[in-house]
Amino acid sequence: MSTDKSSDKNAAILKLALAQYDEADTADQANLESAMSDLEFLTGLGQWDEKDATAREAAGRPMLTINRMPQFVRQVTGDIRRANPSISIKPGDNLASAETAEIIEGLTRNIEQASDASSVYERAAESSAACGIGHWRVRADYESDDSFDQTILIESIANPFAVRWDPVAKDPTRKDARVGRWA
């Protein structure tokens, strides 16, 4: 009896998650298509108009592609690398203290160092410069199989197309998203 209830509950959760994913995927489809086009252009594909490429190929004429896009992406990401971005904690209001913010910033710096966060941020920035989409995540993981202690990690999300955000979220950081993120 309880197995039926739990499988019904799981099916309802799965149905809701799929509906939310479909909503987010549909809402972001134009952006995803533009991002894919940008990546193709960055690799040198798609830098020729299809009609012109077909005509040149039929005439046996060469199609030179002098791809300067990677240098522009490196210019942007080089500036980010030099800036060495990191999370900064400041007291938010008169109830917060500078000492508490300093302690939390120290803990955050430790998490960033343990996670090699600078390379995670750089990878997301490189993806953003290349196609307008880049992600990273913060997650907790158990220290070992026989421990309840957890470690906070900052991780790269290699595939920028693997994440869908709440289409209702308006803040550029998506901190106002009402549903989970999928990656």
C-alpha positions as a printed NumPy array, in Angstrom:
array([[  0.   ,   0.   ,   0.   ],
       [  2.719,   2.506,   0.965],
       [  4.695,   1.491,  -2.131],
       [  1.788,   2.558,  -4.352],
       [  1.571,   5.935,  -2.606],
       [  5.297,   6.492,  -2.891],
       [  5.386,   5.527,  -6.576],
       [  2.38 ,   7.813,  -7.237],
       [  4.189,  10.624,  -5.42 ],
       [  7.388,   9.974,  -7.419],
       [  5.415,   9.934, -10.66 ],
       [  3.79 ,  13.265,  -9.747],
       [  7.175,  14.803,  -8.92 ],
       [  8.635,  13.529, -12.182],
       [  5.656,  14.843, -14.166],
       [  6.024,  18.287, -12.541],
       [  9.785,  18.352, -13.153],
       [  9.334,  17.429, -16.827],
       [  6.654,  20.1  , -17.263],
       [  8.931,  22.725, -15.669],
       [ 11.85 ,  21.615, -17.835],
       [  9.737,  21.807, -21.001],
       [  8.525,  25.291, -20.033],
       [ 12.085,  26.499, -19.429],
       [ 13.41 ,  24.814, -22.581],
       [ 10.698,  26.345, -24.767],
       [ 11.177,  29.807, -23.278],
       [ 14.956,  29.739, -23.864],
       [ 14.979,  28.048, -27.278],
       [ 15.844,  31.173, -29.292],
       [ 18.738,  31.97 , -26.956],
       [ 20.035,  28.39 , -27.155],
       [ 19.885,  28.422, -30.968],
       [ 21.79 ,  31.732, -31.075],
       [ 24.39 ,  30.333, -28.686],
       [ 24.885,  27.251, -30.862],
       [ 25.259,  29.469, -33.93 ],
       [ 27.834,  31.579, -32.059],
       [ 29.856,  28.471, -31.172],
       [ 29.801,  27.287, -34.78 ],
       [ 30.989,  30.725, -35.917],
       [ 33.747,  30.665, -33.29 ],
       [ 35.063,  27.362, -34.66 ],
       [ 35.131,  28.757, -38.196],
       [ 32.022,  26.929, -39.373],
       [ 29.219,  29.112, -40.588],
       [ 31.437,  32.09 , -41.39 ],
       [ 30.483,  31.741, -45.028],
       [ 26.949,  32.382, -46.203],
       [ 25.506,  29.016, -47.246],
       [ 24.561,  30.252, -50.722],
       [ 28.046,  31.683, -51.35 ],
       [ 29.737,  28.556, -49.998],
       [ 27.684,  26.316, -52.296],
       [ 28.456,  28.509, -55.329],
       [ 32.192,  28.588, -54.603],
       [ 32.289,  24.85 , -53.997],
       [ 30.451,  24.173, -57.279],
       [ 32.889,  26.44 , -59.128],
       [ 35.865,  24.716, -57.5  ],
       [ 36.946,  27.962, -55.87 ],
       [ 38.591,  28.   , -52.44 ],
       [ 36.775,  29.23 , -49.351],
       [ 39.339,  30.789, -47.059],
       [ 38.299,  31.392, -43.485],
       [ 40.537,  33.62 , -41.443],
       [ 39.021,  33.04 , -38.068],
       [ 39.787,  35.931, -35.75 ],
       [ 37.025,  35.142, -33.263],
       [ 39.14 ,  33.058, -30.834],
       [ 41.481,  36.01 , -30.261],
       [ 38.53 ,  38.184, -29.182],
       [ 37.284,  35.515, -26.786],
       [ 40.806,  35.206, -25.334],
       [ 40.975,  38.992, -24.966],
       [ 37.849,  38.986, -22.811],
       [ 38.818,  35.921, -20.804],
       [ 42.371,  37.204, -20.356],
       [ 40.983,  40.306, -18.681],
       [ 38.882,  38.093, -16.404],
       [ 41.885,  35.904, -15.529],
       [ 43.936,  38.957, -14.648],
       [ 41.102,  40.261, -12.454],
       [ 41.076,  36.899, -10.604],
       [ 37.396,  37.058,  -9.623],
       [ 36.277,  35.72 ,  -6.272],
       [ 33.271,  35.928,  -3.997],
       [ 33.259,  38.922,  -1.679],
       [ 31.15 ,  39.122,   1.487],
       [ 30.003,  42.447,   2.924],
       [ 27.624,  43.154,   5.815],
       [ 24.183,  43.638,   4.291],
       [ 22.529,  45.91 ,   6.833],
       [ 22.937,  47.433,  10.289],
       [ 22.168,  44.044,  11.919],
       [ 25.199,  42.418,  10.281],
       [ 28.722,  42.916,  11.569],
       [ 31.946,  43.384,   9.679],
       [ 33.54 ,  40.667,  11.823],
       [ 30.903,  38.096,  10.85 ],
       [ 31.254,  39.054,   7.178],
       [ 35.034,  38.632,   7.479],
       [ 34.63 ,  35.133,   8.972],
       [ 32.158,  34.099,   6.264],
       [ 34.465,  35.52 ,   3.577],
       [ 37.343,  33.448,   5.013],
       [ 35.217,  30.288,   4.866],
       [ 34.178,  31.172,   1.305],
       [ 37.807,  31.744,   0.294],
       [ 38.649,  28.297,   1.709],
       [ 35.849,  26.72 ,  -0.357],
       [ 37.071,  28.555,  -3.46 ],
       [ 40.66 ,  27.383,  -2.949],
       [ 39.632,  23.782,  -2.3  ],
       [ 37.459,  23.83 ,  -5.429],
       [ 39.997,  25.609,  -7.66 ],
       [ 37.175,  28.1  ,  -8.171],
       [ 39.238,  30.543, -10.214],
       [ 39.46 ,  28.008, -13.053],
       [ 35.723,  27.257, -12.655],
       [ 34.894,  30.967, -12.976],
       [ 37.256,  31.308, -15.944],
       [ 35.658,  28.366, -17.746],
       [ 32.167,  29.813, -17.273],
       [ 33.414,  33.214, -18.432],
       [ 35.047,  31.671, -21.509],
       [ 31.804,  29.915, -22.378],
       [ 29.888,  33.156, -21.834],
       [ 32.281,  35.064, -24.088],
       [ 32.057,  32.357, -26.754],
       [ 28.298,  31.861, -26.883],
       [ 26.621,  34.021, -24.264],
       [ 25.948,  31.147, -21.85 ],
       [ 28.149,  29.891, -19.027],
       [ 27.369,  28.185, -15.746],
       [ 28.894,  26.929, -12.538],
       [ 27.298,  25.524,  -9.429],
       [ 27.72 ,  25.274,  -5.698],
       [ 26.867,  21.924,  -4.149],
       [ 27.446,  19.958,  -0.992],
       [ 28.9  ,  16.46 ,  -1.018],
       [ 29.565,  13.978,   1.778],
       [ 33.216,  13.81 ,   2.807],
       [ 33.134,  10.015,   2.702],
       [ 30.692,   7.127,   2.426],
       [ 30.624,   6.592,   6.191],
       [ 30.385,  10.228,   7.296],
       [ 27.559,  12.721,   7.698],
       [ 30.027,  15.611,   7.351],
       [ 29.643,  17.55 ,   4.134],
       [ 31.979,  19.635,   2.029],
       [ 30.843,  22.577,  -0.074],
       [ 32.166,  22.532,  -3.642],
       [ 32.168,  24.993,  -6.51 ],
       [ 31.962,  23.045,  -9.764],
       [ 32.139,  23.803, -13.428],
       [ 29.278,  22.85 , -15.719],
       [ 31.105,  21.935, -18.915],
       [ 28.122,  21.954, -21.255],
       [ 26.464,  25.391, -21.299],
       [ 23.412,  23.84 , -22.971],
       [ 22.783,  21.439, -20.067],
       [ 21.16 ,  24.046, -17.8  ],
       [ 17.645,  25.429, -17.996],
       [ 16.532,  28.334, -15.823],
       [ 13.119,  29.374, -14.598],
       [ 11.667,  31.439, -17.457],
       [  9.91 ,  33.75 , -14.981],
       [ 13.182,  34.807, -13.306],
       [ 14.09 ,  38.393, -14.195],
       [ 17.302,  38.978, -12.259],
       [ 20.414,  38.446, -14.426],
       [ 21.827,  36.115, -11.768],
       [ 18.534,  34.177, -11.649],
       [ 18.459,  34.455,  -7.862],
       [ 14.701,  35.05 ,  -8.173],
       [ 14.096,  31.659,  -9.85 ],
       [ 11.116,  29.909,  -8.28 ],
       [ 11.972,  26.35 ,  -9.347],
       [ 15.1  ,  24.224,  -9.466],
       [ 17.838,  24.394, -12.057],
       [ 18.587,  21.431, -14.224],
       [ 22.114,  20.343, -14.927]])
